[in-house]
């Protein structure tokens, strides 16, 4: 799947989650999809921050 397709799908979910023509169940489904993507992306950020901290500790250990 190409990045453009992923972004297009997320944009569609956002649009459908706000569309007043959709009932609460349908809007909730799209909101849940967006929430899952956001949670996954946040987990990547946490891993990157953790790796950066590990690197700084390794540098300190080498100095000491």
N, C-alpha and C positions, 0 to 999 in steps of 0.2 A: 504494500500500500504506500502510495506516495504521500509526502507531507501535505501537498495541496488537498488531497482527498481527506486526510485526517482533519485539517483545519476547516474544510468545508463542512464536514460532518458535525464538528463541534459548533460551528456557527449556526447550522440548521437546528441542532438541539437547543441552542440558546433561543433562537427565534420561536421554535415550537413551545418551549417552556414558558414563554411570555404571551403566546397567542391566546387572546380571550375566547376564540372559537373552540379551543380545546378545553375539555373538562379537567377537573382537578387531578384525576388519575393519569391522564395523558401528560399534563404538565409535570406532574410528579415524576413520571417515568423519565422524561428528558432531564429534569433537574438532578435525578439520581445518576444518570449517565455522566453529567457534567461534574458532579461531586466525586465520582469514582476517578475520573481523569485528574481532577485537581489533587486528590489524595495521592495518587500515584506520582504525580510530578513533585509534590511536596516531599514524598519519601526519597526521591532522587536528590533533592536539595539537602536533606538531612544527611544522607550518605556522603555527599561531597564535603559538607562542613566537617563531618567526622574524620574523613580522610585528611583534610587540611590540618586538623588538630593533631592527628597522629604524626604528620610530617614535621610539624613544629616541635613536637616532643623529641623526635629522632634527631633533629638539628641540635636541640639543647643537650641531648645525651652525648652527641659527638663533641660538643664544646667542653662539656664537663668531663 
